[in-house]
Amino acid sequence: MTVDSDRAELSSLASQLDDLTRRLVAVADRYRVTEDSLAAAELDAAERNLLTARRAVGRATTALH
């Protein structure tokens, strides 16, 4: 594989992480003010992890020469 193909792969993964984050937040938002607000809190933690992963992918992409 070449650096260009790896960058393309990482770009695709970053887009997927962005999409997953949006979808996860949409589900969490439905439970914020319900009896299941604990579920929203857990989904918020998952969101933070996805955002961390997205930043790491961005840094890795930048680091490729």
Biotite code that builds the C-alpha atoms (Angstrom):
import biotite.structure as struc

atoms = struc.array([
    struc.Atom([0.000, 0.000, 0.000], chain_id="A", res_id=1, res_name="MET", atom_name="CA", element="C"),
    struc.Atom([1.076, 3.548, -0.580], chain_id="A", res_id=2, res_name="THR", atom_name="CA", element="C"),
    struc.Atom([0.790, 6.576, 1.642], chain_id="A", res_id=3, res_name="VAL", atom_name="CA", element="C"),
    struc.Atom([-1.898, 7.977, -0.650], chain_id="A", res_id=4, res_name="ASP", atom_name="CA", element="C"),
    struc.Atom([-4.049, 4.868, -0.336], chain_id="A", res_id=5, res_name="SER", atom_name="CA", element="C"),
    struc.Atom([-3.545, 4.860, 3.431], chain_id="A", res_id=6, res_name="ASP", atom_name="CA", element="C"),
    struc.Atom([-4.611, 8.498, 3.600], chain_id="A", res_id=7, res_name="ARG", atom_name="CA", element="C"),
    struc.Atom([-7.703, 7.656, 1.568], chain_id="A", res_id=8, res_name="ALA", atom_name="CA", element="C"),
    struc.Atom([-8.485, 4.772, 3.918], chain_id="A", res_id=9, res_name="GLU", atom_name="CA", element="C"),
    struc.Atom([-8.034, 6.982, 6.979], chain_id="A", res_id=10, res_name="LEU", atom_name="CA", element="C"),
    struc.Atom([-10.207, 9.663, 5.415], chain_id="A", res_id=11, res_name="SER", atom_name="CA", element="C"),
    struc.Atom([-12.945, 7.091, 4.892], chain_id="A", res_id=12, res_name="SER", atom_name="CA", element="C"),
    struc.Atom([-12.607, 5.902, 8.485], chain_id="A", res_id=13, res_name="LEU", atom_name="CA", element="C"),
    struc.Atom([-12.766, 9.487, 9.752], chain_id="A", res_id=14, res_name="ALA", atom_name="CA", element="C"),
    struc.Atom([-16.002, 10.032, 7.819], chain_id="A", res_id=15, res_name="SER", atom_name="CA", element="C"),
    struc.Atom([-17.454, 6.857, 9.284], chain_id="A", res_id=16, res_name="GLN", atom_name="CA", element="C"),
    struc.Atom([-16.503, 7.961, 12.790], chain_id="A", res_id=17, res_name="LEU", atom_name="CA", element="C"),
    struc.Atom([-18.194, 11.323, 12.164], chain_id="A", res_id=18, res_name="ASP", atom_name="CA", element="C"),
    struc.Atom([-21.343, 9.540, 10.982], chain_id="A", res_id=19, res_name="ASP", atom_name="CA", element="C"),
    struc.Atom([-21.352, 7.160, 13.939], chain_id="A", res_id=20, res_name="LEU", atom_name="CA", element="C"),
    struc.Atom([-20.946, 10.086, 16.322], chain_id="A", res_id=21, res_name="THR", atom_name="CA", element="C"),
    struc.Atom([-23.904, 11.950, 14.791], chain_id="A", res_id=22, res_name="ARG", atom_name="CA", element="C"),
    struc.Atom([-26.085, 8.841, 14.947], chain_id="A", res_id=23, res_name="ARG", atom_name="CA", element="C"),
    struc.Atom([-25.098, 8.100, 18.528], chain_id="A", res_id=24, res_name="LEU", atom_name="CA", element="C"),
    struc.Atom([-25.883, 11.657, 19.639], chain_id="A", res_id=25, res_name="VAL", atom_name="CA", element="C"),
    struc.Atom([-29.280, 11.464, 17.943], chain_id="A", res_id=26, res_name="ALA", atom_name="CA", element="C"),
    struc.Atom([-30.159, 8.366, 19.975], chain_id="A", res_id=27, res_name="VAL", atom_name="CA", element="C"),
    struc.Atom([-28.802, 9.873, 23.197], chain_id="A", res_id=28, res_name="ALA", atom_name="CA", element="C"),
    struc.Atom([-30.823, 13.048, 22.666], chain_id="A", res_id=29, res_name="ASP", atom_name="CA", element="C"),
    struc.Atom([-34.038, 11.017, 22.649], chain_id="A", res_id=30, res_name="ARG", atom_name="CA", element="C"),
    struc.Atom([-33.311, 9.767, 26.192], chain_id="A", res_id=31, res_name="TYR", atom_name="CA", element="C"),
    struc.Atom([-31.939, 12.873, 27.920], chain_id="A", res_id=32, res_name="ARG", atom_name="CA", element="C"),
    struc.Atom([-35.105, 13.792, 29.809], chain_id="A", res_id=33, res_name="VAL", atom_name="CA", element="C"),
    struc.Atom([-36.610, 10.357, 30.322], chain_id="A", res_id=34, res_name="THR", atom_name="CA", element="C"),
    struc.Atom([-36.425, 7.662, 32.951], chain_id="A", res_id=35, res_name="GLU", atom_name="CA", element="C"),
    struc.Atom([-33.674, 6.195, 30.764], chain_id="A", res_id=36, res_name="ASP", atom_name="CA", element="C"),
    struc.Atom([-31.351, 9.176, 31.161], chain_id="A", res_id=37, res_name="SER", atom_name="CA", element="C"),
    struc.Atom([-28.642, 6.769, 32.373], chain_id="A", res_id=38, res_name="LEU", atom_name="CA", element="C"),
    struc.Atom([-28.624, 5.387, 28.836], chain_id="A", res_id=39, res_name="ALA", atom_name="CA", element="C"),
    struc.Atom([-27.975, 8.906, 27.540], chain_id="A", res_id=40, res_name="ALA", atom_name="CA", element="C"),
    struc.Atom([-25.081, 9.298, 29.966], chain_id="A", res_id=41, res_name="ALA", atom_name="CA", element="C"),
    struc.Atom([-23.525, 6.063, 28.721], chain_id="A", res_id=42, res_name="GLU", atom_name="CA", element="C"),
    struc.Atom([-24.006, 7.167, 25.122], chain_id="A", res_id=43, res_name="LEU", atom_name="CA", element="C"),
    struc.Atom([-22.359, 10.487, 25.986], chain_id="A", res_id=44, res_name="ASP", atom_name="CA", element="C"),
    struc.Atom([-19.322, 8.536, 27.189], chain_id="A", res_id=45, res_name="ALA", atom_name="CA", element="C"),
    struc.Atom([-19.303, 6.594, 23.925], chain_id="A", res_id=46, res_name="ALA", atom_name="CA", element="C"),
    struc.Atom([-19.498, 9.896, 22.034], chain_id="A", res_id=47, res_name="GLU", atom_name="CA", element="C"),
    struc.Atom([-16.433, 11.194, 23.847], chain_id="A", res_id=48, res_name="ARG", atom_name="CA", element="C"),
    struc.Atom([-14.543, 8.038, 22.901], chain_id="A", res_id=49, res_name="ASN", atom_name="CA", element="C"),
    struc.Atom([-15.552, 8.379, 19.256], chain_id="A", res_id=50, res_name="LEU", atom_name="CA", element="C"),
    struc.Atom([-14.421, 12.009, 19.242], chain_id="A", res_id=51, res_name="LEU", atom_name="CA", element="C"),
    struc.Atom([-11.085, 10.950, 20.717], chain_id="A", res_id=52, res_name="THR", atom_name="CA", element="C"),
    struc.Atom([-10.743, 8.279, 18.042], chain_id="A", res_id=53, res_name="ALA", atom_name="CA", element="C"),
    struc.Atom([-11.594, 10.811, 15.328], chain_id="A", res_id=54, res_name="ARG", atom_name="CA", element="C"),
    struc.Atom([-8.890, 13.184, 16.551], chain_id="A", res_id=55, res_name="ARG", atom_name="CA", element="C"),
    struc.Atom([-6.360, 10.343, 16.662], chain_id="A", res_id=56, res_name="ALA", atom_name="CA", element="C"),
    struc.Atom([-7.184, 9.365, 13.078], chain_id="A", res_id=57, res_name="VAL", atom_name="CA", element="C"),
    struc.Atom([-6.743, 12.996, 12.046], chain_id="A", res_id=58, res_name="GLY", atom_name="CA", element="C"),
    struc.Atom([-3.361, 13.171, 13.735], chain_id="A", res_id=59, res_name="ARG", atom_name="CA", element="C"),
    struc.Atom([-2.270, 9.905, 12.136], chain_id="A", res_id=60, res_name="ALA", atom_name="CA", element="C"),
    struc.Atom([-3.332, 11.177, 8.730], chain_id="A", res_id=61, res_name="THR", atom_name="CA", element="C"),
    struc.Atom([-1.326, 14.367, 9.234], chain_id="A", res_id=62, res_name="THR", atom_name="CA", element="C"),
    struc.Atom([1.692, 12.370, 10.365], chain_id="A", res_id=63, res_name="ALA", atom_name="CA", element="C"),
    struc.Atom([1.845, 10.361, 7.138], chain_id="A", res_id=64, res_name="LEU", atom_name="CA", element="C"),
    struc.Atom([4.427, 11.721, 4.726], chain_id="A", res_id=65, res_name="HIS", atom_name="CA", element="C"),
])
